Amino acid sequence: MLEYMVAGVKLGWLFNRKNRRVEIYRQGQAVEVLDSPTSLSGEDVLPGFVLDLSIVWD
């Protein structure tokens, strides 16, 4: 994910399906780790976008 952040990506999600964990990467911030989230927001990068994670976890 570091390569994406260096390239200027503002928001990145890294999924671990086995553990149902998501790492959220944002420019200039510490990585946030969520356990078994049900959805993810596009935040200010994709306003109004919500990803339903039920399709990812199933």
matplotlib code that plots the C-alpha trace (Angstrom):
import matplotlib.pyplot as plt

x = [0.0, 3.0, 3.5, 0.0, 0.3, 3.7, 1.9, -0.6, -3.6, -5.7, -7.6, -6.8, -8.5, -6.7, -8.9, -8.1, -11.0, -9.8, -9.8, -12.5, -10.2, -9.8, -6.8, -7.6, -4.8, -5.1, -2.5, -0.5, -2.3, -1.7, -3.3, -6.7, -7.7, -11.3, -12.5, -15.5, -16.9, -20.3, -19.5, -16.9, -17.4, -15.7, -15.2, -14.2, -12.5, -15.7, -18.5, -21.7, -20.1, -20.7, -19.3, -21.5, -19.0, -21.5, -20.5, -16.8, -17.1, -19.5]
y = [0.0, 2.3, 2.5, 3.8, 6.4, 7.6, 7.9, 10.3, 8.0, 9.7, 6.7, 3.0, -0.1, -3.3, -6.3, -9.4, -11.7, -14.5, -12.3, -9.9, -7.0, -3.8, -1.5, 2.0, 4.1, 7.9, 10.5, 11.8, 9.7, 6.5, 3.3, 2.6, -1.0, -2.1, -5.6, -6.9, -3.6, -3.9, -1.0, 1.5, 5.1, 6.9, 9.8, 13.0, 11.2, 9.6, 11.6, 9.6, 6.3, 3.4, -0.1, -2.8, -5.4, -8.3, -9.2, -9.2, -11.3, -13.9]
z = [0.0, 0.5, -3.2, -3.7, -0.9, -2.4, -5.8, -4.3, -3.6, -0.9, 0.4, 0.4, 1.8, 2.4, 3.0, 5.0, 4.3, 6.6, 9.7, 8.4, 9.0, 6.9, 7.1, 6.0, 4.6, 4.3, 3.3, 6.3, 8.9, 10.8, 9.5, 10.9, 11.5, 11.6, 12.7, 10.9, 9.6, 7.8, 5.4, 4.4, 3.5, 0.6, 3.0, 1.3, -1.6, -2.8, -1.2, -0.7, -1.6, 0.8, 0.2, 1.7, 3.0, 3.2, -0.3, 0.6, 3.8, 2.3]

ax = plt.figure().add_subplot(projection="3d")
ax.plot(x, y, z, "-o")
ax.set_aspect("equal")
plt.show()
